[in-house]
Amino acid sequence: MTDGSNATRTGVPRASHPSQTIRTRRARGEPRLGAVAAAFVIAQLVLVRPDLGLGWDETVYVSQVSGHVPAAYFSAPRSRGISLLVAPIASWSDSTALLRIYLALLSGLALYFALRVWRGHLGPGVLALAGALFASLWVTLFYGPQAMPNYWVAIGALACVGCFLRACANARDRAAWWGLFAGAALMAGMRPMDAVYVVLPLLALSVRRPRLLVVLVVGLVAGAGEWVIEAYASYGGLAQRLSAASAIQGGLGWHLAVVDQLRSLGGRTLCRPCTASAPSPVVTLWWFALPLLAVLGAVVAVRARHARPILLPLACAVTAAVPYLFLIGYAAPRFLLPAYALLALPVAHGLAHLVTAPIGRIARTVAVSLVAIGVAGHLAVQYVVLEHTVHSSAASRADWSRTAAALHKLGVRQPCLLSGYDAVPIASYSGCGSAQTAGHDTSTTVAELTRAAHRTSFFAVLAPPGGHPPAYARTWPEDEVGGLRAYVAPDARQGR
């Protein structure tokens, strides 16, 4: 036959070309990945209230690009990547709900494209399951719509490792090379040191492949370039900024923070100091199952001679987690988001093997039932912890809002300045600037603060109940504002 059909002269269909098979496989996986991303967006909008006020760190990041409040002090560890990401909304609108919706949509879209990168290496079912496992974690759902960098480091890591594999498999895949660069730049722009830890295995594999090494390094430099330049412009140099960042984090060195991370799984967004007891074993069971399932996925991949797409993300997940498990003396669940995103791939591969392995009918039914029960229980636990976290976070942010309202009754108007207890977030809620003479956000001295106070229409120092103001404010008039004590500069009270 010469008509170009897929039939031979004997009537038996010809085998499809391998590239056609891959394209068909990819096309079939698109709806599943799209469904996972859409469900992730909807879950954020439903379970994490769009009107949830900004958290402490969020007020710092958003204030850098806000057209409504002065920029808060930007401490050494922070990077401006997340500020640039929220700028399209925060630069002209002070609506928290609008910002949350924007970030929820953007995070879902980013998850979809990061998963698509892996279509040539993992089946659509495994990819969809990996995306669902990562997206259903309470910490992922909570931080997806927040102006925080950790989720975006996770997305960058997922895309970067996947594009590295694609570039290794096909040097002519231009999209893979650009994705490798963009993933590294995204991570470095959000958190430079996290990016370095994530790509350590990639750098090791690139030693004998100069082109891969160059693209990775250029991506890291492009993302971290602003952070390095700012180090010399505002922090006295790169070494000084790194030293200051380490000091703020309690001094980087050997710290066994595994137990601290375990204690934070009950919904504590920051565990510092982390002295509370660990949550119920029901809440933490998934955390112990995670490495076991990842190892199972790796063993299955090795036996199937399909190891690299599973072992490489597993290795990058380990290096990403090391600093937050062993090098800092406190914990926050969001720190491990990049590791969770990468571990989702071998875990999904392991779970898929449990339900598809060539075993007897009864054994398969038992395996499927156990996996289904485990996943259902996992989702229930994540929902309960998420609800608790949203509720407790909303309560603390409502306190800041009430304090801001009480300050407005005292006559706060711009330009205004706050210092003292919780001054950074309360200043953001009040539309004021903030300055501190002690603590992690130290940005001025008492003399400079006193001079700055004379250039504002309102200046107050905040203290907690039972606390005491600094010496320079002890004679100032005192007012109660939202459960705190506000010591208002006399000139401000007179409406100077």
Secondary structure, DSSP 8 states (H G I E B T S, - for coil): --S--SB-TTS-B----HHHHHHHHHHHHHHHHHHHHHHHHHHHHHHS-TT----HHHHHHHHTT-SSS------TT--THHHHHHHHHHTT---HHHHHHHHHHHHHHHHHHHHHTTTTTS-HHHHHHHHHHHHTSHHHHHHTTSS-SHHHHHHHHHHHHHHHHHHHH-TT-HHHHHHHHHHHHHHHHH-HHHHHHHHHHHHHHTTT-HHHHHHHHHHHHHHHHHHHHHHHHHSSSHHHHHHHHHHHTT-SS----HHHHHHHTTT-S-BSS--S----HHHHHHHHHHHHHHHHHHHHHHHTT--HHHHHHHHHHHHHHHHHHHS-SSB-GGGGHHHHHHHHHHHHHHHHHHHHSS--HHHHHHHHHHHHHHHHHHHHHHHHHHHHHHHHHHHHHHHHHHHHHHHHHTT--SSEEEEETTHHHHHHHHT-EE-BSSSTTB---HHHHHHHHTTSSEEEEEE-TT----GGGTTS-EEEETTEEEEE-HHHHTT-
